[in-house]
Amino acid sequence: TAEEERMEDFAKTSMLFDIYGGLLTDKKKRVMEMYHEDDMSLSEIAEELEVSRAAVYDSLRSAESLLHSYEEKLGILDDYLRRGKLAEELWACISGVGELLNKASIDCKSKDKLDKYLAEATELIDELD
């Protein structure tokens, strides 16, 4: 729905702000903090900063545009999300192998080696996060 899409856009912009917020001017950073982190309305921000609501809107849109531009060029968020998805897929594979190991009838030495590999793989996945 449109509401879900709006919420996803808001969440993505908040993540972009977490990553690239330090690159914004102090004024744009403050407006983004008030809107995305403090959950203030445009009118509340305008009152707090003693500017017009339109000025707040323009500053917010400009900041969001810059954040998306940084992401287009650097791709840090996309890379982070991709790594997270890969980690989830790897974890699912490891869990499946672990379940098979528990059901399989193999010698203890081989089982111990496989358990060790699974443990190492699990540690590597944790490092991805």
The first five atom37 places (N, CA, C, CB, O) and aatype in JSON, in Angstrom:
{
  "aatype": [16, 0, 6, 6, 6, 1, 12, 6, 3, 13, 0, 11, 16, 15, 12, 10, 13, 3, 9, 18, 7, 7, 10, 10, 16, 3, 11, 11, 11, 1, 19, 12, 6, 12, 18, 8, 6, 3, 3, 12, 15, 10, 15, 6, 9, 0, 6, 6, 10, 6, 19, 15, 1, 0, 0, 19, 18, 3, 15, 10, 1, 15, 0, 6, 15, 10, 10, 8, 15, 18, 6, 6, 11, 10, 7, 9, 10, 3, 3, 18, 10, 1, 1, 7, 11, 10, 0, 6, 6, 10, 17, 0, 4, 9, 15, 7, 19, 7, 6, 10, 10, 2, 11, 0, 15, 9, 3, 4, 11, 15, 11, 3, 11, 10, 3, 11, 18, 10, 0, 6, 0, 16, 6, 10, 9, 3, 6, 10, 3],
  "atom_mask": [
    [1, 1, 1, 1, 1],
    [1, 1, 1, 1, 1],
    [1, 1, 1, 1, 1],
    [1, 1, 1, 1, 1],
    [1, 1, 1, 1, 1],
    [1, 1, 1, 1, 1],
    [1, 1, 1, 1, 1],
    [1, 1, 1, 1, 1],
    [1, 1, 1, 1, 1],
    [1, 1, 1, 1, 1],
    [1, 1, 1, 1, 1],
    [1, 1, 1, 1, 1],
    [1, 1, 1, 1, 1],
    [1, 1, 1, 1, 1],
    [1, 1, 1, 1, 1],
    [1, 1, 1, 1, 1],
    [1, 1, 1, 1, 1],
    [1, 1, 1, 1, 1],
    [1, 1, 1, 1, 1],
    [1, 1, 1, 1, 1],
    [1, 1, 1, 0, 1],
    [1, 1, 1, 0, 1],
    [1, 1, 1, 1, 1],
    [1, 1, 1, 1, 1],
    [1, 1, 1, 1, 1],
    [1, 1, 1, 1, 1],
    [1, 1, 1, 1, 1],
    [1, 1, 1, 1, 1],
    [1, 1, 1, 1, 1],
    [1, 1, 1, 1, 1],
    [1, 1, 1, 1, 1],
    [1, 1, 1, 1, 1],
    [1, 1, 1, 1, 1],
    [1, 1, 1, 1, 1],
    [1, 1, 1, 1, 1],
    [1, 1, 1, 1, 1],
    [1, 1, 1, 1, 1],
    [1, 1, 1, 1, 1],
    [1, 1, 1, 1, 1],
    [1, 1, 1, 1, 1],
    [1, 1, 1, 1, 1],
    [1, 1, 1, 1, 1],
    [1, 1, 1, 1, 1],
    [1, 1, 1, 1, 1],
    [1, 1, 1, 1, 1],
    [1, 1, 1, 1, 1],
    [1, 1, 1, 1, 1],
    [1, 1, 1, 1, 1],
    [1, 1, 1, 1, 1],
    [1, 1, 1, 1, 1],
    [1, 1, 1, 1, 1],
    [1, 1, 1, 1, 1],
    [1, 1, 1, 1, 1],
    [1, 1, 1, 1, 1],
    [1, 1, 1, 1, 1],
    [1, 1, 1, 1, 1],
    [1, 1, 1, 1, 1],
    [1, 1, 1, 1, 1],
    [1, 1, 1, 1, 1],
    [1, 1, 1, 1, 1],
    [1, 1, 1, 1, 1],
    [1, 1, 1, 1, 1],
    [1, 1, 1, 1, 1],
    [1, 1, 1, 1, 1],
    [1, 1, 1, 1, 1],
    [1, 1, 1, 1, 1],
    [1, 1, 1, 1, 1],
    [1, 1, 1, 1, 1],
    [1, 1, 1, 1, 1],
    [1, 1, 1, 1, 1],
    [1, 1, 1, 1, 1],
    [1, 1, 1, 1, 1],
    [1, 1, 1, 1, 1],
    [1, 1, 1, 1, 1],
    [1, 1, 1, 0, 1],
    [1, 1, 1, 1, 1],
    [1, 1, 1, 1, 1],
    [1, 1, 1, 1, 1],
    [1, 1, 1, 1, 1],
    [1, 1, 1, 1, 1],
    [1, 1, 1, 1, 1],
    [1, 1, 1, 1, 1],
    [1, 1, 1, 1, 1],
    [1, 1, 1, 0, 1],
    [1, 1, 1, 1, 1],
    [1, 1, 1, 1, 1],
    [1, 1, 1, 1, 1],
    [1, 1, 1, 1, 1],
    [1, 1, 1, 1, 1],
    [1, 1, 1, 1, 1],
    [1, 1, 1, 1, 1],
    [1, 1, 1, 1, 1],
    [1, 1, 1, 1, 1],
    [1, 1, 1, 1, 1],
    [1, 1, 1, 1, 1],
    [1, 1, 1, 0, 1],
    [1, 1, 1, 1, 1],
    [1, 1, 1, 0, 1],
    [1, 1, 1, 1, 1],
    [1, 1, 1, 1, 1],
    [1, 1, 1, 1, 1],
    [1, 1, 1, 1, 1],
    [1, 1, 1, 1, 1],
    [1, 1, 1, 1, 1],
    [1, 1, 1, 1, 1],
    [1, 1, 1, 1, 1],
    [1, 1, 1, 1, 1],
    [1, 1, 1, 1, 1],
    [1, 1, 1, 1, 1],
    [1, 1, 1, 1, 1],
    [1, 1, 1, 1, 1],
    [1, 1, 1, 1, 1],
    [1, 1, 1, 1, 1],
    [1, 1, 1, 1, 1],
    [1, 1, 1, 1, 1],
    [1, 1, 1, 1, 1],
    [1, 1, 1, 1, 1],
    [1, 1, 1, 1, 1],
    [1, 1, 1, 1, 1],
    [1, 1, 1, 1, 1],
    [1, 1, 1, 1, 1],
    [1, 1, 1, 1, 1],
    [1, 1, 1, 1, 1],
    [1, 1, 1, 1, 1],
    [1, 1, 1, 1, 1],
    [1, 1, 1, 1, 1],
    [1, 1, 1, 1, 1],
    [1, 1, 1, 1, 1],
    [1, 1, 1, 1, 1]
  ],
  "atom_positions": [
    [[0.84, -1.19, 0.0], [0.0, 0.0, 0.0], [0.88, 1.25, 0.0], [-0.95, 0.0, 1.22], [2.09, 1.17, 0.21]],
    [[0.27, 2.36, -0.23], [1.0, 3.62, -0.27], [1.59, 3.96, 1.1], [0.09, 4.76, -0.74], [2.7, 4.49, 1.19]],
    [[0.84, 3.64, 2.15], [1.32, 3.91, 3.51], [2.57, 3.08, 3.82], [0.2, 3.61, 4.54], [3.52, 3.59, 4.42]],
    [[2.58, 1.8, 3.43], [3.75, 0.95, 3.66], [4.96, 1.46, 2.9], [3.44, -0.5, 3.26], [6.08, 1.45, 3.41]],
    [[4.72, 1.91, 1.67], [5.81, 2.43, 0.86], [6.38, 3.7, 1.48], [5.33, 2.72, -0.58], [7.6, 3.91, 1.48]],
    [[5.5, 4.55, 2.0], [5.94, 5.78, 2.66], [6.78, 5.46, 3.9], [4.73, 6.65, 3.05], [7.79, 6.12, 4.17]],
    [[6.35, 4.44, 4.65], [7.09, 4.04, 5.84], [8.46, 3.48, 5.47], [6.29, 3.0, 6.65], [9.45, 3.74, 6.15]],
    [[8.53, 2.69, 4.39], [9.81, 2.15, 3.93], [10.75, 3.26, 3.5], [9.59, 1.16, 2.76], [11.94, 3.23, 3.8]],
    [[10.21, 4.27, 2.78], [11.02, 5.41, 2.36], [11.55, 6.17, 3.57], [10.21, 6.34, 1.46], [12.71, 6.58, 3.6]],
    [[10.68, 6.36, 4.56], [11.07, 7.07, 5.79], [12.2, 6.3, 6.49], [9.86, 7.24, 6.75], [13.19, 6.89, 6.91]],
    [[12.03, 4.98, 6.61], [13.04, 4.14, 7.27], [14.36, 4.18, 6.49], [12.54, 2.68, 7.39], [15.43, 4.27, 7.09]],
    [[14.28, 4.11, 5.17], [15.51, 4.14, 4.36], [16.22, 5.48, 4.52], [15.18, 3.89, 2.86], [17.44, 5.53, 4.66]],
    [[15.45, 6.57, 4.51], [16.05, 7.88, 4.68], [16.69, 8.0, 6.06], [15.0, 8.99, 4.49], [17.76, 8.61, 6.19]],
    [[16.06, 7.44, 7.07], [16.64, 7.46, 8.42], [17.96, 6.7, 8.45], [15.67, 6.87, 9.44], [18.91, 7.14, 9.09]],
    [[18.02, 5.55, 7.76], [19.26, 4.79, 7.7], [20.34, 5.57, 6.94], [19.03, 3.42, 7.03], [21.5, 5.56, 7.33]],
    [[19.94, 6.24, 5.86], [20.89, 7.05, 5.11], [21.43, 8.18, 5.98], [20.23, 7.62, 3.84], [22.6, 8.53, 5.9]],
    [[20.55, 8.75, 6.8], [20.97, 9.82, 7.7], [21.98, 9.29, 8.72], [19.75, 10.43, 8.43], [22.96, 9.97, 9.05]],
    [[21.75, 8.08, 9.21], [22.71, 7.47, 10.14], [24.08, 7.32, 9.5], [22.2, 6.1, 10.61], [25.11, 7.52, 10.15]],
    [[24.09, 6.97, 8.22], [25.35, 6.72, 7.52], [26.03, 8.02, 7.07], [25.11, 5.82, 6.33], [27.22, 8.23, 7.31]],
    [[25.25, 8.89, 6.42], [25.82, 10.07, 5.76], [25.52, 11.39, 6.45], [25.32, 10.13, 4.36], [25.93, 12.45, 5.97]],
    [[24.8, 11.35, 7.57], [24.39, 12.6, 8.23], [25.54, 13.54, 8.55], [0.0, 0.0, 0.0], [25.37, 14.76, 8.53]],
    [[26.68, 12.99, 8.85], [27.85, 13.82, 9.15], [28.31, 14.68, 7.99], [0.0, 0.0, 0.0], [29.1, 15.61, 8.18]],
    [[27.84, 14.37, 6.79], [28.24, 15.14, 5.61], [27.32, 16.35, 5.36], [28.25, 14.25, 4.38], [27.61, 17.18, 4.5]],
    [[26.23, 16.43, 6.1], [25.28, 17.53, 5.93], [25.73, 18.76, 6.72], [23.87, 17.1, 6.39], [26.52, 18.65, 7.66]],
    [[25.22, 19.92, 6.31], [25.48, 21.14, 7.08], [24.8, 20.99, 8.45], [24.96, 22.42, 6.32], [23.89, 20.18, 8.61]],
    [[25.24, 21.77, 9.41], [24.66, 21.7, 10.75], [23.16, 21.98, 10.72], [25.35, 22.7, 11.68], [22.39, 21.34, 11.44]],
    [[22.74, 22.93, 9.9], [21.32, 23.28, 9.83], [20.5, 22.11, 9.27], [21.13, 24.54, 8.95], [19.47, 21.74, 9.84]],
    [[20.96, 21.55, 8.18], [20.25, 20.41, 7.58], [20.25, 19.21, 8.53], [20.89, 20.03, 6.22], [19.26, 18.49, 8.65]],
    [[21.39, 19.0, 9.2], [21.49, 17.9, 10.15], [20.48, 18.07, 11.28], [22.92, 17.81, 10.71], [19.83, 17.11, 11.68]],
    [[20.36, 19.28, 11.79], [19.43, 19.55, 12.9], [17.99, 19.31, 12.46], [19.6, 20.99, 13.41], [17.22, 18.71, 13.21]],
    [[17.62, 19.77, 11.27], [16.26, 19.56, 10.77], [15.98, 18.07, 10.61], [16.06, 20.29, 9.42], [14.9, 17.59, 10.97]],
    [[16.95, 17.33, 10.07], [16.78, 15.88, 9.91], [16.63, 15.19, 11.27], [17.97, 15.28, 9.14], [15.79, 14.31, 11.43]],
    [[17.44, 15.59, 12.24], [17.33, 15.0, 13.58], [15.95, 15.25, 14.18], [18.41, 15.58, 14.5], [15.33, 14.35, 14.74]],
    [[15.5, 16.48, 14.07], [14.2, 16.84, 14.65], [13.06, 16.07, 13.99], [13.96, 18.36, 14.52], [12.12, 15.64, 14.65]],
    [[13.17, 15.9, 12.68], [12.09, 15.23, 11.95], [12.17, 13.71, 12.07], [12.14, 15.62, 10.48], [11.16, 13.06, 12.38]],
    [[13.32, 13.14, 11.84], [13.47, 11.68, 11.79], [13.72, 11.04, 13.16], [14.59, 11.32, 10.87], [13.27, 9.92, 13.4]],
    [[14.42, 11.72, 14.04], [14.75, 11.11, 15.33], [13.85, 11.59, 16.46], [16.2, 11.4, 15.67], [13.47, 10.81, 17.33]],
    [[13.51, 12.88, 16.45], [12.67, 13.43, 17.51], [11.19, 13.36, 17.16], [13.07, 14.88, 17.79], [10.34, 13.67, 17.99]],
    [[10.89, 12.95, 15.93], [9.5, 12.78, 15.46], [8.68, 14.06, 15.57], [8.82, 11.69, 16.25], [7.52, 14.04, 15.96]],
    [[9.31, 15.17, 15.24], [8.61, 16.46, 15.28], [7.98, 16.75, 13.92], [9.59, 17.6, 15.67], [8.49, 16.33, 12.88]],
    [[6.87, 17.46, 13.95], [6.21, 17.85, 12.71], [6.95, 19.04, 12.1], [4.71, 18.22, 12.96], [7.78, 19.67, 12.75]],
    [[6.65, 19.32, 10.82], [7.28, 20.46, 10.16], [6.95, 21.76, 10.91], [6.83, 20.55, 8.69], [7.82, 22.62, 11.06]],
    [[5.72, 21.89, 11.36], [5.3, 23.09, 12.09], [6.05, 23.23, 13.41], [3.78, 23.05, 12.36], [6.48, 24.32, 13.78]],
    [[6.21, 22.12, 14.12], [6.96, 22.15, 15.38], [8.42, 22.54, 15.16], [6.89, 20.8, 16.09], [8.99, 23.29, 15.95]],
    [[9.01, 22.02, 14.1], [10.4, 22.35, 13.78], [10.51, 23.83, 13.43], [10.92, 21.48, 12.62], [11.42, 24.52, 13.88]],
    [[9.56, 24.3, 12.61], [9.56, 25.71, 12.21], [9.48, 26.62, 13.43], [8.39, 26.0, 11.26], [10.19, 27.63, 13.51]],
    [[8.61, 26.27, 14.36], [8.47, 27.07, 15.57], [9.76, 27.05, 16.39], [7.29, 26.56, 16.42], [10.22, 28.09, 16.87]],
    [[10.33, 25.87, 16.55], [11.57, 25.71, 17.33], [12.72, 26.51, 16.72], [11.96, 24.23, 17.42], [13.49, 27.15, 17.44]],
    [[12.84, 26.48, 15.39], [13.94, 27.15, 14.71], [13.63, 28.6, 14.31], [14.32, 26.37, 13.48], [14.48, 29.32, 13.8]],
    [[12.38, 28.98, 14.56], [11.92, 30.34, 14.22], [12.1, 30.64, 12.74], [12.67, 31.37, 15.05], [12.63, 31.68, 12.36]],
    [[11.64, 29.71, 11.93], [11.61, 29.88, 10.47], [10.24, 29.45, 9.98], [12.76, 29.05, 9.77], [9.42, 28.95, 10.75]],
    [[9.99, 29.64, 8.69], [8.69, 29.24, 8.14], [8.63, 27.73, 7.95], [8.43, 29.96, 6.8], [9.66, 27.05, 7.87]],
    [[7.43, 27.23, 7.89], [7.21, 25.8, 7.65], [7.79, 25.43, 6.28], [5.7, 25.45, 7.73], [8.35, 24.36, 6.1]],
    [[7.63, 26.35, 5.3], [8.15, 26.11, 3.95], [9.68, 26.0, 3.97], [7.72, 27.24, 2.99], [10.25, 25.2, 3.23]],
    [[10.33, 26.79, 4.81], [11.79, 26.73, 4.9], [12.22, 25.38, 5.48], [12.34, 27.88, 5.78], [13.21, 24.79, 5.03]],
    [[11.48, 24.89, 6.46], [11.78, 23.58, 7.04], [11.59, 22.5, 5.99], [10.87, 23.31, 8.26], [12.43, 21.61, 5.83]],
    [[10.48, 22.58, 5.26], [10.19, 21.6, 4.2], [11.32, 21.59, 3.17], [8.82, 21.92, 3.51], [11.81, 20.53, 2.79]],
    [[11.72, 22.78, 2.71], [12.78, 22.88, 1.7], [14.11, 22.31, 2.23], [12.97, 24.34, 1.27], [14.82, 21.61, 1.51]],
    [[14.43, 22.62, 3.47], [15.68, 22.12, 4.06], [15.64, 20.6, 4.18], [15.91, 22.76, 5.44], [16.63, 19.92, 3.9]],
    [[14.5, 20.08, 4.61], [14.34, 18.63, 4.76], [14.48, 17.93, 3.41], [12.98, 18.29, 5.39], [15.21, 16.94, 3.3]],
    [[13.79, 18.41, 2.4], [13.86, 17.8, 1.07], [15.27, 17.9, 0.49], [12.85, 18.47, 0.11], [15.75, 16.95, -0.14]],
    [[15.92, 19.03, 0.7], [17.29, 19.2, 0.21], [18.23, 18.2, 0.88], [17.77, 20.65, 0.45], [19.06, 17.58, 0.22]],
    [[18.09, 18.05, 2.19], [18.93, 17.11, 2.94], [18.68, 15.68, 2.46], [18.66, 17.22, 4.46], [19.62, 14.92, 2.24]],
    [[17.41, 15.31, 2.31], [17.08, 13.96, 1.85], [17.63, 13.7, 0.46], [15.57, 13.75, 1.85], [18.12, 12.61, 0.17]],
    [[17.55, 14.71, -0.39], [18.09, 14.58, -1.74], [19.61, 14.36, -1.7], [17.76, 15.84, -2.58], [20.14, 13.54, -2.45]],
    [[20.29, 15.09, -0.84], [21.73, 14.91, -0.7], [22.07, 13.51, -0.19], [22.31, 15.97, 0.25], [23.01, 12.88, -0.69]],
    [[21.32, 13.04, 0.78], [21.58, 11.7, 1.33], [21.42, 10.63, 0.26], [20.63, 11.41, 2.5], [22.23, 9.72, 0.16]],
    [[20.36, 10.75, -0.54], [20.14, 9.78, -1.62], [21.24, 9.89, -2.68], [18.76, 9.99, -2.26], [21.65, 8.89, -3.27]],
    [[21.7, 11.11, -2.92], [22.79, 11.32, -3.89], [24.08, 10.66, -3.4], [23.01, 12.83, -4.12], [24.8, 10.03, -4.17]],
    [[24.38, 10.82, -2.1], [25.56, 10.17, -1.53], [25.45, 8.65, -1.68], [25.73, 10.56, -0.04], [26.42, 7.98, -2.03]],
    [[24.27, 8.13, -1.4], [24.09, 6.67, -1.5], [24.25, 6.19, -2.93], [22.7, 6.27, -0.96], [24.83, 5.13, -3.17]],
    [[23.74, 6.96, -3.89], [23.9, 6.58, -5.31], [25.38, 6.47, -5.66], [23.2, 7.61, -6.24], [25.78, 5.57, -6.4]],
    [[26.17, 7.38, -5.14], [27.59, 7.41, -5.47], [28.39, 6.38, -4.68], [28.15, 8.79, -5.23], [29.3, 5.75, -5.22]],
    [[28.08, 6.2, -3.4], [28.91, 5.37, -2.53], [28.32, 3.98, -2.25], [29.13, 6.08, -1.23], [29.08, 3.03, -2.06]],
    [[27.01, 3.85, -2.22], [26.35, 2.55, -2.07], [26.57, 1.84, -0.75], [0.0, 0.0, 0.0], [26.48, 0.62, -0.69]],
    [[26.85, 2.58, 0.3], [27.14, 1.95, 1.59], [25.92, 1.22, 2.15], [27.64, 2.99, 2.6], [26.04, 0.1, 2.63]],
    [[24.76, 1.85, 2.1], [23.55, 1.21, 2.64], [23.19, -0.03, 1.82], [22.38, 2.19, 2.66], [22.89, -1.08, 2.39]],
    [[23.21, 0.09, 0.5], [22.89, -1.07, -0.34], [23.84, -2.23, -0.06], [22.96, -0.69, -1.83], [23.42, -3.38, 0.0]],
    [[25.13, -1.91, 0.12], [26.11, -2.95, 0.42], [25.82, -3.59, 1.77], [27.54, -2.37, 0.4], [25.89, -4.81, 1.91]],
    [[25.48, -2.77, 2.76], [25.15, -3.29, 4.09], [23.93, -4.21, 4.03], [24.89, -2.13, 5.06], [23.93, -5.29, 4.62]],
    [[22.9, -3.77, 3.33], [21.68, -4.58, 3.22], [21.95, -5.88, 2.45], [20.57, -3.79, 2.52], [21.42, -6.94, 2.81]],
    [[22.78, -5.8, 1.41], [23.13, -7.0, 0.63], [23.89, -7.99, 1.5], [23.98, -6.62, -0.6], [23.62, -9.19, 1.46]],
    [[24.84, -7.49, 2.29], [25.61, -8.37, 3.18], [24.7, -9.02, 4.22], [26.72, -7.58, 3.88], [24.87, -10.19, 4.55]],
    [[23.75, -8.27, 4.73], [22.82, -8.82, 5.7], [21.99, -9.94, 5.11], [0.0, 0.0, 0.0], [21.76, -10.96, 5.76]],
    [[21.55, -9.74, 3.87], [20.77, -10.78, 3.21], [21.63, -12.03, 2.96], [20.19, -10.26, 1.86], [21.17, -13.15, 3.16]],
    [[22.86, -11.83, 2.53], [23.77, -12.96, 2.33], [24.01, -13.7, 3.64], [25.11, -12.47, 1.74], [24.06, -14.93, 3.66]],
    [[24.18, -12.96, 4.71], [24.4, -13.6, 6.01], [23.19, -14.45, 6.41], [24.68, -12.54, 7.09], [23.35, -15.55, 6.93]],
    [[21.99, -13.93, 6.16], [20.78, -14.7, 6.46], [20.72, -15.98, 5.64], [19.53, -13.85, 6.2], [20.38, -17.05, 6.16]],
    [[21.05, -15.89, 4.34], [21.03, -17.06, 3.47], [22.08, -18.09, 3.91], [21.27, -16.65, 2.01], [21.82, -19.29, 3.93]],
    [[23.28, -17.6, 4.25], [24.33, -18.5, 4.73], [23.91, -19.18, 6.03], [25.64, -17.73, 4.94], [24.14, -20.38, 6.21]],
    [[23.31, -18.42, 6.92], [22.86, -18.99, 8.19], [21.83, -20.09, 7.95], [22.27, -17.89, 9.1], [21.85, -21.12, 8.63]],
    [[20.93, -19.87, 7.0], [19.93, -20.89, 6.68], [20.6, -22.16, 6.15], [18.93, -20.35, 5.64], [20.21, -23.27, 6.51]],
    [[21.62, -21.99, 5.31], [22.35, -23.16, 4.78], [23.06, -23.9, 5.91], [23.37, -22.72, 3.71], [23.0, -25.13, 5.98]],
    [[23.72, -23.17, 6.77], [24.44, -23.8, 7.88], [23.48, -24.53, 8.8], [25.24, -22.75, 8.67], [23.77, -25.64, 9.26]],
    [[22.35, -23.92, 9.06], [21.36, -24.58, 9.92], [20.89, -25.88, 9.29], [20.16, -23.65, 10.17], [20.72, -26.89, 9.98]],
    [[20.67, -25.86, 7.97], [20.26, -27.07, 7.26], [21.3, -28.16, 7.34], [0.0, 0.0, 0.0], [20.98, -29.33, 7.56]],
    [[22.55, -27.79, 7.16], [23.64, -28.77, 7.25], [23.71, -29.33, 8.67], [25.0, -28.13, 6.85], [23.9, -30.53, 8.86]],
    [[23.57, -28.46, 9.66], [23.6, -28.91, 11.04], [22.51, -29.91, 11.35], [0.0, 0.0, 0.0], [22.74, -30.9, 12.05]],
    [[21.33, -29.66, 10.83], [20.21, -30.59, 11.03], [20.51, -31.94, 10.38], [18.9, -30.01, 10.46], [20.24, -32.99, 10.97]],
    [[21.07, -31.91, 9.17], [21.43, -33.16, 8.49], [22.5, -33.92, 9.25], [21.91, -32.87, 7.06], [22.45, -35.15, 9.35]],
    [[23.46, -33.2, 9.8], [24.53, -33.85, 10.57], [23.96, -34.59, 11.77], [25.56, -32.81, 11.05], [24.4, -35.7, 12.09]],
    [[22.99, -33.99, 12.41], [22.39, -34.64, 13.58], [21.64, -35.91, 13.21], [21.45, -33.68, 14.29], [21.51, -36.81, 14.03]],
    [[21.13, -35.98, 11.98], [20.37, -37.14, 11.53], [21.24, -38.2, 10.87], [19.29, -36.7, 10.56], [20.9, -39.38, 10.85]],
    [[22.38, -37.77, 10.32], [23.23, -38.68, 9.54], [24.01, -39.61, 10.45], [24.2, -37.88, 8.65], [24.34, -39.29, 11.6]],
    [[24.29, -40.76, 9.89], [25.12, -41.71, 10.64], [26.52, -41.7, 10.01], [24.5, -43.17, 10.63], [26.79, -42.4, 9.04]],
    [[27.38, -40.86, 10.6], [28.76, -40.78, 10.14], [29.67, -40.99, 11.34], [29.05, -39.4, 9.43], [29.24, -40.88, 12.49]],
    [[30.95, -41.3, 11.06], [31.87, -41.56, 12.17], [32.11, -40.28, 12.98], [33.22, -42.13, 11.63], [31.98, -39.17, 12.46]],
    [[32.45, -40.45, 14.22], [32.6, -39.34, 15.16], [33.65, -38.32, 14.71], [32.98, -39.88, 16.53], [33.45, -37.12, 14.86]],
    [[34.77, -38.83, 14.15], [35.84, -37.92, 13.71], [35.34, -36.99, 12.61], [37.06, -38.72, 13.22], [35.6, -35.79, 12.64]],
    [[34.62, -37.54, 11.64], [34.08, -36.72, 10.54], [33.04, -35.74, 11.08], [33.46, -37.62, 9.45], [33.01, -34.58, 10.67]],
    [[32.2, -36.22, 11.97], [31.18, -35.35, 12.55], [31.83, -34.2, 13.31], [30.26, -36.15, 13.48], [31.37, -33.06, 13.21]],
    [[32.89, -34.47, 14.07], [33.6, -33.42, 14.81], [34.19, -32.38, 13.86], [34.71, -34.04, 15.67], [34.11, -31.18, 14.12]],
    [[34.78, -32.85, 12.74], [35.33, -31.92, 11.75], [34.23, -31.05, 11.14], [36.06, -32.68, 10.63], [34.39, -29.83, 11.01]],
    [[33.11, -31.67, 10.78], [32.0, -30.91, 10.2], [31.44, -29.91, 11.21], [30.9, -31.86, 9.73], [31.1, -28.79, 10.84]],
    [[31.34, -30.31, 12.45], [30.87, -29.39, 13.49], [31.81, -28.19, 13.62], [30.76, -30.12, 14.84], [31.37, -27.06, 13.81]],
    [[33.12, -28.47, 13.51], [34.12, -27.39, 13.6], [33.95, -26.43, 12.42], [35.55, -27.98, 13.62], [33.99, -25.21, 12.62]],
    [[33.77, -26.95, 11.22], [33.58, -26.09, 10.04], [32.31, -25.25, 10.18], [33.5, -26.95, 8.76], [32.3, -24.07, 9.84]],
    [[31.24, -25.86, 10.69], [30.0, -25.12, 10.89], [30.19, -23.99, 11.9], [28.87, -26.06, 11.36], [29.68, -22.89, 11.72]],
    [[30.93, -24.27, 12.96], [31.2, -23.25, 13.97], [32.02, -22.1, 13.37], [31.95, -23.86, 15.17], [31.74, -20.93, 13.64]],
    [[33.02, -22.43, 12.57], [33.84, -21.4, 11.92], [33.0, -20.57, 10.95], [35.02, -22.03, 11.17], [33.13, -19.35, 10.91]],
    [[32.14, -21.24, 10.18], [31.28, -20.53, 9.24], [30.34, -19.59, 9.98], [30.49, -21.53, 8.39], [30.08, -18.47, 9.53]],
    [[29.83, -20.04, 11.11], [28.93, -19.22, 11.92], [29.66, -17.97, 12.41], [28.38, -20.03, 13.11], [29.09, -16.88, 12.4]],
    [[30.9, -18.12, 12.84], [31.69, -16.98, 13.29], [31.91, -16.0, 12.14], [33.04, -17.44, 13.86], [31.83, -14.79, 12.35]],
    [[32.18, -16.49, 10.95], [32.38, -15.63, 9.79], [31.11, -14.84, 9.46], [32.82, -16.46, 8.58], [31.17, -13.66, 9.12]],
    [[29.98, -15.5, 9.56], [28.7, -14.83, 9.3], [28.49, -13.71, 10.32], [27.52, -15.84, 9.34], [28.05, -12.61, 9.97]],
    [[28.8, -13.99, 11.57], [28.65, -12.97, 12.61], [29.52, -11.75, 12.31], [29.02, -13.55, 13.97], [29.13, -10.62, 12.6]],
    [[30.68, -11.98, 11.73], [31.56, -10.86, 11.36], [30.98, -10.03, 10.23], [32.93, -11.38, 10.96], [31.27, -8.84, 10.14]],
    [[30.16, -10.62, 9.37], [29.52, -9.89, 8.29], [28.53, -8.86, 8.83], [28.81, -10.84, 7.35], [28.37, -7.78, 8.27]],
    [[27.88, -9.22, 9.92], [26.92, -8.3, 10.52], [27.66, -7.2, 11.21], [25.98, -9.02, 11.51], [27.04, -6.3, 11.79]]
  ]
}
